[in-house]
Amino acid sequence: MRLEWIDDILAVLDGGSLARAAEKRLLTQSAFTRRVRIIEDSIGATLFDRRRKPVTLMPGVRTLEPELRDLSARLHKLRHSMKTASDQAAKSLGFVCQHALTTTVSPQVVLALSAEGQVSTRVRSGNQDECLMHLISREVDFAIMYALPGDETPESGNAFEAVILGTDTLIPVATPNVRNKVDAAVLPTISYPSEVFLGQVFARMINPRLPKDTTVSTVAETALTLAMLQLVLKDIGVAWLPQSLIGDHLSQGRLVRIDDVLPSQPLIIRLVRLSETQPEHAERIWQHLTQYLQLRTLGD
């Protein structure tokens, strides 16, 4: 039983004739009469009493008026709810940030999407490999990740498209209490696992530039920059953290920079998506985000 058929029957009940029902349903009388016959043929029952003028509903159908009105109301409500859910899904957008960028960049992205009239935004966090896998599996619309200068384009050939949003710097920091130990031959360090991006950056770009005869002693290891920050604040050791994450701690003196004696490393912040034709809505959001985020200073 289609909703339109129920509303046609109720229109006859309300109007008292096919002519008035046709007018209410914005149809010509001949078109409405054809609709009536289609309803009867589909149901396999005679619903309208054509022996009477004007044509009206059979008495047995009239007794079903309460159920018909209730069913019409519920189906209209259901259709509205489904349309609303569909519209929200069409406007929703998901993205993933590399762990170190979730705290600093994702709020700006959500603000940008809110300004663009987005209904909802799904935010995920992961290491760099996880971010790329979320993209490949289409679980998210785009990713925000770090790269080394000169390595701005993601791997896997032409599968990804990227734009540079800004810069950041991985800098060595410690509490003032730990700062005095930095000049010692053994450096107490909170390290990144070797398999994650920032661990690879440390091994490739920072470790070879450490002062001669300095030995790194790993006190703790974590892939989560927020966890690393808390460990540093507890006087556990030295850590290389993104400047964008620790600006307040530096300005308030809880942490001090040690890049006068230990190397730091510039980083690129990039916005990445699959390199393929995008829906109009997704393309508009991409362009808006690129412009919005590039106007803001990331990493200062």
MODA-V603406 format. One record per residue. N is the residue number from 1. SS is DSSP state (hx for helix, st for strand, lp for the rest). D_CENTER is the distance of its C-alpha to the mean C-alpha in Angstrom with 1 decimal. Layout:
BEGIN
N&SS&D_CENTER ; N&SS&D_CENTER
END
This chain:
BEGIN
1&lp&38.8 ; 2&lp&36.5 ; 3&hx&35.4 ; 4&hx&37.2 ; 5&hx&40.4 ; 6&hx&40.2 ; 7&hx&39.8 ; 8&hx&42.7 ; 9&hx&44.9 ; 10&hx&44.1 ; 11&hx&44.9 ; 12&hx&48.3 ; 13&hx&48.8 ; 14&hx&47.9 ; 15&hx&49.8 ; 16&lp&52.8 ; 17&lp&53.1 ; 18&hx&51.4 ; 19&hx&52.0 ; 20&hx&50.3 ; 21&hx&47.4 ; 22&hx&46.9 ; 23&hx&46.8 ; 24&hx&44.2 ; 25&lp&42.0 ; 26&lp&42.5 ; 27&lp&44.5 ; 28&lp&48.0 ; 29&hx&50.5 ; 30&hx&51.0 ; 31&hx&47.3 ; 32&hx&46.9 ; 33&hx&50.0 ; 34&hx&48.5 ; 35&hx&45.3 ; 36&hx&47.6 ; 37&hx&49.4 ; 38&hx&46.2 ; 39&hx&45.1 ; 40&hx&48.5 ; 41&hx&48.6 ; 42&hx&45.2 ; 43&hx&46.1 ; 44&lp&49.7 ; 45&lp&51.3 ; 46&lp&53.2 ; 47&lp&51.3 ; 48&st&53.3 ; 49&st&57.0 ; 50&lp&58.4 ; 51&lp&62.0 ; 52&lp&61.2 ; 53&lp&60.9 ; 54&lp&58.3 ; 55&lp&56.3 ; 56&st&54.4 ; 57&st&52.7 ; 58&lp&54.8 ; 59&hx&55.7 ; 60&hx&53.8 ; 61&hx&50.5 ; 62&hx&51.1 ; 63&lp&51.2 ; 64&lp&47.6 ; 65&hx&46.4 ; 66&hx&44.8 ; 67&hx&42.7 ; 68&hx&41.8 ; 69&hx&40.6 ; 70&hx&38.6 ; 71&hx&37.0 ; 72&hx&36.3 ; 73&hx&34.6 ; 74&hx&32.5 ; 75&hx&31.4 ; 76&hx&30.6 ; 77&hx&28.4 ; 78&hx&26.7 ; 79&hx&26.2 ; 80&hx&24.7 ; 81&hx&22.3 ; 82&hx&21.2 ; 83&hx&20.8 ; 84&hx&18.8 ; 85&hx&16.4 ; 86&hx&16.2 ; 87&hx&15.6 ; 88&hx&12.7 ; 89&hx&11.2 ; 90&hx&12.0 ; 91&hx&10.4 ; 92&lp&7.0 ; 93&st&4.1 ; 94&st&1.7 ; 95&st&3.8 ; 96&st&7.0 ; 97&st&9.9 ; 98&st&13.4 ; 99&hx&14.9 ; 100&hx&17.1 ; 101&hx&14.5 ; 102&hx&12.1 ; 103&hx&14.6 ; 104&hx&15.6 ; 105&hx&12.9 ; 106&hx&9.6 ; 107&hx&11.6 ; 108&hx&12.6 ; 109&hx&9.2 ; 110&hx&8.5 ; 111&hx&12.1 ; 112&hx&11.9 ; 113&hx&9.4 ; 114&hx&11.6 ; 115&hx&14.6 ; 116&lp&13.6 ; 117&lp&13.7 ; 118&lp&10.2 ; 119&lp&10.7 ; 120&lp&7.7 ; 121&st&4.3 ; 122&st&3.4 ; 123&st&4.8 ; 124&st&7.3 ; 125&st&10.6 ; 126&st&13.4 ; 127&lp&16.4 ; 128&hx&16.6 ; 129&hx&17.7 ; 130&hx&14.9 ; 131&hx&12.3 ; 132&hx&14.4 ; 133&hx&14.8 ; 134&hx&11.2 ; 135&hx&11.4 ; 136&hx&14.8 ; 137&lp&14.0 ; 138&lp&11.2 ; 139&lp&9.0 ; 140&lp&6.2 ; 141&lp&6.8 ; 142&st&8.0 ; 143&st&9.2 ; 144&st&11.2 ; 145&st&14.6 ; 146&st&18.2 ; 147&st&21.1 ; 148&lp&24.8 ; 149&lp&26.5 ; 150&lp&27.7 ; 151&lp&25.1 ; 152&lp&22.3 ; 153&lp&21.7 ; 154&lp&20.0 ; 155&lp&22.3 ; 156&lp&23.0 ; 157&lp&24.8 ; 158&lp&23.1 ; 159&lp&20.1 ; 160&st&17.7 ; 161&st&17.6 ; 162&st&17.1 ; 163&st&17.9 ; 164&st&19.1 ; 165&st&17.6 ; 166&st&20.3 ; 167&st&22.3 ; 168&st&22.8 ; 169&st&25.7 ; 170&st&26.3 ; 171&st&29.3 ; 172&st&31.7 ; 173&st&32.0 ; 174&st&34.0 ; 175&lp&35.5 ; 176&hx&38.8 ; 177&hx&40.6 ; 178&hx&39.3 ; 179&hx&39.8 ; 180&lp&43.5 ; 181&lp&43.0 ; 182&lp&41.2 ; 183&lp&44.5 ; 184&lp&45.7 ; 185&lp&45.9 ; 186&st&43.5 ; 187&st&39.9 ; 188&st&38.1 ; 189&st&34.5 ; 190&st&31.2 ; 191&st&29.7 ; 192&lp&26.6 ; 193&lp&27.1 ; 194&lp&28.4 ; 195&lp&25.8 ; 196&lp&22.8 ; 197&hx&22.2 ; 198&hx&23.6 ; 199&hx&26.5 ; 200&hx&27.2 ; 201&hx&27.2 ; 202&hx&29.7 ; 203&hx&31.9 ; 204&hx&31.9 ; 205&hx&32.0 ; 206&hx&33.1 ; 207&hx&35.5 ; 208&hx&37.9 ; 209&hx&38.3 ; 210&lp&39.1 ; 211&lp&42.6 ; 212&lp&45.3 ; 213&lp&46.5 ; 214&lp&43.3 ; 215&st&42.2 ; 216&st&38.7 ; 217&st&38.9 ; 218&st&35.6 ; 219&st&35.7 ; 220&st&32.2 ; 221&st&29.3 ; 222&lp&25.5 ; 223&lp&22.4 ; 224&lp&20.5 ; 225&hx&21.2 ; 226&hx&21.0 ; 227&hx&23.6 ; 228&hx&25.6 ; 229&hx&25.7 ; 230&hx&27.2 ; 231&hx&29.7 ; 232&hx&30.8 ; 233&hx&31.3 ; 234&lp&33.6 ; 235&lp&36.0 ; 236&lp&35.2 ; 237&lp&35.1 ; 238&st&33.8 ; 239&st&30.3 ; 240&st&28.5 ; 241&st&25.4 ; 242&st&23.1 ; 243&hx&24.8 ; 244&hx&21.6 ; 245&hx&21.4 ; 246&hx&25.0 ; 247&hx&26.2 ; 248&hx&27.1 ; 249&hx&28.9 ; 250&hx&30.9 ; 251&hx&31.9 ; 252&lp&33.0 ; 253&lp&35.0 ; 254&lp&33.4 ; 255&lp&32.7 ; 256&st&34.7 ; 257&st&34.1 ; 258&lp&36.3 ; 259&lp&35.6 ; 260&lp&39.2 ; 261&lp&40.4 ; 262&lp&37.3 ; 263&lp&35.2 ; 264&lp&31.7 ; 265&st&29.3 ; 266&st&27.3 ; 267&st&23.7 ; 268&st&21.5 ; 269&st&17.8 ; 270&st&16.2 ; 271&st&13.1 ; 272&st&13.2 ; 273&st&12.4 ; 274&st&14.7 ; 275&lp&18.0 ; 276&lp&18.4 ; 277&lp&18.8 ; 278&lp&15.6 ; 279&lp&15.6 ; 280&hx&16.8 ; 281&hx&13.7 ; 282&hx&11.5 ; 283&hx&14.4 ; 284&hx&14.8 ; 285&hx&11.4 ; 286&hx&12.1 ; 287&hx&15.6 ; 288&hx&14.7 ; 289&hx&12.4 ; 290&hx&15.2 ; 291&hx&17.8 ; 292&hx&16.3 ; 293&hx&15.5 ; 294&hx&18.8 ; 295&lp&20.7 ; 296&lp&19.9 ; 297&lp&21.8 ; 298&lp&19.8 ; 299&lp&22.1 ; 300&lp&25.0
END
